[in-house]
Amino acid sequence: MNVDTLGLDDVDKRVLLTIIDKYDGGRWASTPIAASISEEPDTIMDVVEPYLLQLGFLDRTSQGRVATRQAYEHFQRPFRLADQQPRLI
């Protein structure tokens, strides 16, 4: 079943790794994430996101969802706050 010790399955892992690696951990919407991993947006919003919030791997902010330090540590990625991303302007 490819479920890890925290209960993350393949879809959970793909969502988190996409948020961390492609969106630099921050402010994402479910539709582009779903398209990136070939999954339905409703599945991400109704199944994956609540579980990741419960685990503490995602935080809700006024500007969107962000991956937490725990998510980065779980996947052994260097932690970087979404607010520390370089600005274009």
DSSP file with accessible surface (Angstrom, degrees, kcal/mol):
  #  RESIDUE AA STRUCTURE BP1 BP2  ACC     N-H-->O    O-->H-N    N-H-->O    O-->H-N    TCO  KAPPA ALPHA  PHI   PSI    X-CA   Y-CA   Z-CA
    1    1 A M              0   0  215      0, 0.0     9,-0.4     0, 0.0     0, 0.0   0.000 360.0 360.0 360.0 -14.6    0.0    0.0    0.0
    2    2 A N        +     0   0  109      1,-0.2     2,-0.5     7,-0.1     8,-0.0   0.908 360.0 154.0  58.3  45.8    3.1    2.3    0.3
    3    3 A V        -     0   0   78      6,-0.1     6,-0.2     7,-0.0    -1,-0.2  -0.912  33.0-141.9-105.2 130.7    1.9    3.9    3.5
    4    4 A D    >   -     0   0   37      4,-2.1     3,-1.9    -2,-0.5    -1,-0.0  -0.153  35.6 -84.4 -84.8-175.3    4.6    5.3    5.8
    5    5 A T  T 3  S+     0   0  142      1,-0.3    -1,-0.1     2,-0.1    -2,-0.0   0.720 128.5  51.2 -65.2 -22.2    4.7    5.3    9.6
    6    6 A L  T 3  S-     0   0   69      2,-0.1    -1,-0.3     0, 0.0    -3,-0.0   0.420 121.5-104.2 -92.4  -2.0    2.5    8.5    9.9
    7    7 A G    <   +     0   0   31     -3,-1.9     2,-0.4     1,-0.3    -2,-0.1   0.595  68.5 151.4  90.8  10.8   -0.1    7.1    7.6
    8    8 A L        -     0   0    0      4,-0.1    -4,-2.1     3,-0.1    -1,-0.3  -0.650  26.8-162.1 -78.3 126.2    0.8    9.1    4.5
    9    9 A D     >  -     0   0   63     -2,-0.4     4,-2.4    -6,-0.2     5,-0.2  -0.315  39.5 -83.3 -95.9-174.3   -0.1    7.3    1.3
   10   10 A D  H  > S+     0   0   70     -9,-0.4     4,-2.5     1,-0.2     5,-0.2   0.894 128.4  49.0 -59.6 -41.9    1.3    8.0   -2.2
   11   11 A V  H  > S+     0   0   27      2,-0.2     4,-2.6     1,-0.2    -1,-0.2   0.937 110.6  50.8 -66.3 -44.2   -1.2   10.8   -2.9
   12   12 A D  H  > S+     0   0   10      1,-0.2     4,-2.5     2,-0.2     5,-0.2   0.934 112.9  46.5 -56.5 -47.1   -0.5   12.5    0.4
   13   13 A K  H  X S+     0   0   37     -4,-2.4     4,-2.9     1,-0.2     5,-0.3   0.913 111.5  50.3 -64.2 -42.9    3.3   12.4   -0.3
   14   14 A R  H  X S+     0   0   76     -4,-2.5     4,-2.1    -5,-0.2    -1,-0.2   0.900 111.2  49.5 -64.0 -39.8    2.9   13.7   -3.8
   15   15 A V  H  X S+     0   0    1     -4,-2.6     4,-2.4     2,-0.2    -2,-0.2   0.964 114.7  43.7 -62.9 -51.0    0.8   16.6   -2.7
   16   16 A L  H  X S+     0   0    0     -4,-2.5     4,-2.8     1,-0.2     5,-0.2   0.923 114.3  48.7 -62.6 -44.8    3.3   17.6    0.1
   17   17 A L  H  X>S+     0   0   46     -4,-2.9     4,-3.0     1,-0.2     5,-0.5   0.869 110.8  51.5 -66.7 -32.5    6.3   17.2   -2.1
   18   18 A T  I  X>S+     0   0   23     -4,-2.1     4,-1.9    -5,-0.3     5,-1.4   0.932 111.9  46.9 -66.8 -43.1    4.7   19.2   -4.9
   19   19 A I  I  <5S+     0   0    0     -4,-2.4     6,-3.2     3,-0.2     4,-0.5   0.940 119.5  40.1 -62.8 -45.3    3.9   22.0   -2.4
   20   20 A I  I  <5S+     0   0    7     -4,-2.8     4,-0.3     4,-0.2    -2,-0.2   0.949 127.1  30.0 -70.0 -50.4    7.4   21.9   -1.0
   21   21 A D  I  <5S+     0   0   82     -4,-3.0    -3,-0.2    -5,-0.2    -2,-0.2   0.898 130.6  29.9 -83.4 -41.0    9.4   21.4   -4.2
   22   22 A K  I  <<S+     0   0  130     -4,-1.9    -3,-0.2    -5,-0.5    -2,-0.1   0.848 130.8  32.8 -89.9 -36.2    7.3   23.2   -6.8
   23   23 A Y  S > <S-     0   0   61     -5,-1.4     3,-2.0    -4,-0.5    -1,-0.2   0.195 103.7-118.8-106.6  14.9    5.6   25.9   -4.8
   24   24 A D  T 3   -     0   0   67     -4,-0.3    -4,-0.2     1,-0.3    -3,-0.2   0.820  68.3 -64.3  51.4  31.9    8.4   26.5   -2.3
   25   25 A G  T 3  S+     0   0    2     -6,-3.2    42,-3.2    -7,-0.2     2,-0.4   0.394 108.2  95.2  84.6  -2.9    6.2   25.5    0.5
   26   26 A G  E <   -A   66   0A   6     -3,-2.0    40,-0.2    -7,-0.4    -1,-0.1  -0.914  69.7  -6.3-141.3 156.2    3.6   28.2    0.3
   27   27 A R  E     +     0   0A  76     38,-0.6     2,-0.3    -2,-0.4    -1,-0.2   0.886  68.4 159.7  42.9  81.3    0.4   29.7   -0.8
   28   28 A W  E     -A   65   0A  22     37,-0.8    37,-0.7    -3,-0.1     2,-0.3  -0.820  34.0-137.0-126.5 162.3   -1.1   27.1   -3.2
   29   29 A A     >  -     0   0   56     -2,-0.3     4,-1.4    35,-0.1     5,-0.2  -0.892  22.7-124.5-118.3 151.5   -4.5   26.3   -4.6
   30   30 A S  H  > S+     0   0   17     -2,-0.3     4,-3.0     1,-0.2     5,-0.2   0.837 102.1  63.1 -68.4 -30.6   -5.8   22.7   -4.9
   31   31 A T  H  > S+     0   0   91      2,-0.2     4,-2.4     1,-0.2    -1,-0.2   0.950 106.2  41.5 -65.2 -49.2   -6.5   22.9   -8.7
   32   32 A P  H  > S+     0   0   54      0, 0.0     4,-2.3     0, 0.0    -1,-0.2   0.902 116.3  50.8 -65.0 -35.7   -2.9   23.5   -9.9
   33   33 A I  H  X S+     0   0    0     -4,-1.4     4,-1.7     2,-0.2    -2,-0.2   0.943 110.2  49.8 -63.0 -46.9   -1.6   20.9   -7.3
   34   34 A A  H  X>S+     0   0    1     -4,-3.0     5,-2.5     1,-0.2     4,-0.7   0.919 111.3  48.5 -58.7 -43.7   -4.2   18.4   -8.6
   35   35 A A  H ><5S+     0   0   76     -4,-2.4     3,-0.7     1,-0.2    -1,-0.2   0.901 108.1  55.7 -64.1 -37.3   -3.2   19.0  -12.2
   36   36 A S  H 3<5S+     0   0   47     -4,-2.3    -1,-0.2     1,-0.2    -2,-0.2   0.823 119.4  30.5 -64.5 -33.5    0.5   18.6  -11.3
   37   37 A I  H 3<5S-     0   0   16     -4,-1.7    -1,-0.2    -3,-0.2    -2,-0.2   0.267 109.6-114.8-111.5  10.0   -0.1   15.1   -9.8
   38   38 A S  T <<5S+     0   0  111     -3,-0.7     2,-0.3    -4,-0.7    -3,-0.2   0.934  72.0 129.4  56.9  51.3   -3.0   14.0  -12.0
   39   39 A E      < -     0   0   57     -5,-2.5    -1,-0.2    -6,-0.1    -2,-0.1  -0.903  65.7 -95.2-130.1 159.2   -5.5   13.9   -9.1
   40   40 A E     >  -     0   0  126     -2,-0.3     4,-1.7     1,-0.1     3,-0.4  -0.565  25.4-135.2 -75.6 135.6   -9.0   15.3   -8.7
   41   41 A P  H  > S+     0   0   37      0, 0.0     4,-2.7     0, 0.0     5,-0.2   0.878 105.8  57.3 -57.5 -37.5   -9.1   18.7   -6.9
   42   42 A D  H  > S+     0   0  101      1,-0.2     4,-2.9     2,-0.2     5,-0.3   0.875 103.2  53.6 -62.9 -36.3  -12.1   17.5   -4.7
   43   43 A T  H  >>S+     0   0   48     -3,-0.4     4,-2.3     2,-0.2     5,-1.9   0.926 110.9  46.3 -63.1 -43.2  -10.0   14.6   -3.5
   44   44 A I  I  <>S+     0   0    0     -4,-1.7     5,-3.3     3,-0.2    -2,-0.2   0.949 118.0  41.6 -65.2 -46.5   -7.2   17.0   -2.4
   45   45 A M  I  <5S+     0   0   82     -4,-2.7    -2,-0.2     1,-0.2    -1,-0.2   0.883 125.1  33.7 -69.2 -39.2   -9.6   19.4   -0.7
   46   46 A D  I  <5S+     0   0  112     -4,-2.9    -3,-0.2    -5,-0.2    -2,-0.2   0.738 134.5  14.7 -93.2 -24.3  -11.9   16.8    0.9
   47   47 A V  I  X5S+     0   0   94     -4,-2.3     4,-1.1    -5,-0.3    -3,-0.2   0.776 126.6  37.2-116.5 -54.6   -9.5   13.9    1.8
   48   48 A V  I  ><S+     0   0    3     -5,-1.9     4,-2.4     2,-0.2     5,-0.2   0.960 112.7  51.4 -73.3 -52.8   -5.8   14.9    1.6
   49   49 A E  H  ><S+     0   0   15     -5,-3.3     4,-2.6     1,-0.2     5,-0.2   0.913 107.9  51.0 -57.2 -47.5   -5.8   18.5    3.0
   50   50 A P  H  > S+     0   0   58      0, 0.0     4,-2.3     0, 0.0    -1,-0.2   0.912 112.2  47.8 -58.9 -38.1   -7.8   17.7    6.2
   51   51 A Y  H  X S+     0   0   70     -4,-1.1     4,-2.3     2,-0.2    -2,-0.2   0.923 112.0  48.6 -69.1 -41.0   -5.5   14.9    7.1
   52   52 A L  H  X>S+     0   0    0     -4,-2.4     5,-2.5     1,-0.2     6,-1.0   0.872 111.8  50.1 -67.6 -34.4   -2.3   17.0    6.4
   53   53 A L  H ><5S+     0   0   41     -4,-2.6     3,-0.7    -5,-0.2    -1,-0.2   0.918 109.7  51.4 -64.8 -42.8   -3.8   19.8    8.5
   54   54 A Q  H 3<5S+     0   0  155     -4,-2.3    -2,-0.2     1,-0.3    -1,-0.2   0.890 109.6  49.5 -62.9 -38.6   -4.5   17.3   11.3
   55   55 A L  H 3<5S-     0   0   52     -4,-2.3    -1,-0.3    -5,-0.1    -2,-0.2   0.652 115.5-116.5 -72.9 -16.9   -0.9   16.0   11.2
   56   56 A G  T <<5S+     0   0   19     -4,-0.7    14,-0.4    -3,-0.7    15,-0.3   0.682  83.0 120.3  86.7  18.4    0.4   19.6   11.4
   57   57 A F  S   <S+     0   0   10     -5,-2.5    11,-1.9    -6,-0.2     2,-0.3   0.619  73.4  41.0 -89.6 -15.1    2.0   19.3    7.9
   58   58 A L  E     -B   67   0A   2     -6,-1.0     2,-0.4     9,-0.2     9,-0.2  -0.969  66.9-160.8-129.3 148.3    0.0   22.2    6.6
   59   59 A D  E     -B   66   0A  89      7,-2.4     7,-2.2    -2,-0.3     2,-0.5  -0.966  17.7-130.9-122.7 146.2   -1.1   25.5    8.1
   60   60 A R  E     +B   65   0A 159     -2,-0.4     2,-0.3     5,-0.2     5,-0.2  -0.823  31.4 175.5 -93.2 132.2   -3.9   27.8    7.0
   61   61 A T  E >   -B   64   0A  53      3,-1.7     3,-1.3    -2,-0.5    -2,-0.0  -0.822  47.3-102.4-125.6 171.9   -3.0   31.4    6.5
   62   62 A S  T 3  S+     0   0  128     -2,-0.3     3,-0.1     1,-0.3    -2,-0.0   0.728 124.0  46.1 -66.9 -18.9   -4.9   34.4    5.3
   63   63 A Q  T 3  S-     0   0  126      1,-0.4    -1,-0.3     0, 0.0     2,-0.2   0.337 126.3 -77.1-104.8   3.7   -3.0   34.1    2.0
   64   64 A G  E <   - B   0  61A  17     -3,-1.3    -3,-1.7   -37,-0.1    -1,-0.4  -0.785  66.7 -36.8 132.3-173.8   -3.4   30.3    1.5
   65   65 A R  E     -AB  28  60A  65    -37,-0.7   -37,-0.8    -2,-0.2   -38,-0.6  -0.611  50.5-169.9 -87.5 146.0   -2.0   27.0    2.8
   66   66 A V  E     -AB  26  59A  19     -7,-2.2    -7,-2.4    -2,-0.2   -40,-0.2  -0.978  25.9-112.8-134.2 148.0    1.7   26.6    3.6
   67   67 A A  E     - B   0  58A   8    -42,-3.2    -9,-0.2    -2,-0.3    15,-0.2  -0.561  37.4-134.1 -74.9 142.8    3.8   23.6    4.4
   68   68 A T     >  -     0   0    9    -11,-1.9     4,-1.9    -2,-0.2     3,-0.4  -0.433  24.2-101.3 -94.6 170.9    5.1   23.5    8.0
   69   69 A R  H  > S+     0   0  132      1,-0.2     4,-2.8     2,-0.2     5,-0.2   0.877 121.9  59.5 -56.3 -39.4    8.5   22.7    9.4
   70   70 A Q  H  > S+     0   0  100    -14,-0.4     4,-2.4     1,-0.2    -1,-0.2   0.882 103.7  50.7 -59.9 -38.2    7.3   19.2   10.3
   71   71 A A  H  > S+     0   0    0     -3,-0.4     4,-1.6   -15,-0.3    -1,-0.2   0.937 111.5  47.2 -65.0 -45.6    6.5   18.5    6.6
   72   72 A Y  H  <>S+     0   0    9     -4,-1.9     5,-2.9     1,-0.2    -2,-0.2   0.925 113.6  48.1 -60.9 -44.7    9.9   19.6    5.5
   73   73 A E  H ><5S+     0   0  116     -4,-2.8     3,-1.2     1,-0.2    -1,-0.2   0.892 106.5  57.0 -64.7 -38.6   11.6   17.6    8.3
   74   74 A H  H 3<5S+     0   0   58     -4,-2.4    -1,-0.2     1,-0.3    -2,-0.2   0.879 115.3  37.2 -60.1 -37.2    9.5   14.5    7.4
   75   75 A F  T 3<5S-     0   0   29     -4,-1.6    -1,-0.3    -5,-0.1    -2,-0.2   0.267 113.2-118.8 -99.4  10.8   10.8   14.6    3.8
   76   76 A Q  T < 5 +     0   0  178     -3,-1.2    -3,-0.2     1,-0.2    -4,-0.1   0.892  63.8 145.0  53.3  47.5   14.3   15.7    4.9
   77   77 A R      < -     0   0   87     -5,-2.9     2,-0.2    -6,-0.1    -1,-0.2  -0.870  59.4-100.1-109.7 146.3   14.1   19.0    3.0
   78   78 A P        -     0   0  115      0, 0.0     2,-0.2     0, 0.0    -5,-0.0  -0.491  44.7-117.9 -66.2 131.8   15.7   22.2    4.2
   79   79 A F        +     0   0   58     -2,-0.2     2,-0.3   -10,-0.0   -10,-0.1  -0.506  37.8 172.1 -76.8 136.7   13.0   24.4    5.8
   80   80 A R        -     0   0   91     -2,-0.2     2,-0.1   -56,-0.0     5,-0.1  -0.966  31.3-123.5-144.9 123.7   12.2   27.7    4.3
   81   81 A L    >   -     0   0   84     -2,-0.3     3,-1.7     1,-0.1     4,-0.1  -0.414  19.7-127.4 -64.9 142.7    9.4   30.0    5.3
   82   82 A A  G >  S+     0   0   14      1,-0.3     3,-1.4   -57,-0.2    -1,-0.1   0.844 110.4  60.7 -59.9 -31.8    7.1   30.9    2.4
   83   83 A D  G 3  S+     0   0  100      1,-0.3    -1,-0.3     0, 0.0    -2,-0.1   0.661  95.1  63.6 -71.2 -13.9    7.6   34.6    3.4
   84   84 A Q  G <  S+     0   0  121     -3,-1.7    -1,-0.3     2,-0.1    -2,-0.2   0.372  74.7 121.0 -91.9   7.0   11.3   34.2    2.8
   85   85 A Q  S <  S-     0   0   56     -3,-1.4    -3,-0.0    -4,-0.1   -61,-0.0  -0.390  76.5 -97.3 -67.5 145.7   10.8   33.6   -0.9
   86   86 A P        -     0   0  106      0, 0.0     2,-0.3     0, 0.0    -1,-0.1  -0.361  39.1-128.5 -63.8 141.6   12.6   36.0   -3.2
   87   87 A R        -     0   0  194      1,-0.1    -3,-0.0    -3,-0.1     0, 0.0  -0.689   5.1-148.4 -91.2 146.2   10.3   38.8   -4.5
   88   88 A L              0   0  180     -2,-0.3    -1,-0.1     1,-0.1     0, 0.0   0.776 360.0 360.0 -81.0 -28.6   10.0   39.6   -8.1
   89   89 A I              0   0  202      0, 0.0    -1,-0.1     0, 0.0    -2,-0.0  -0.939 360.0 360.0-123.6 360.0    9.3   43.3   -7.5
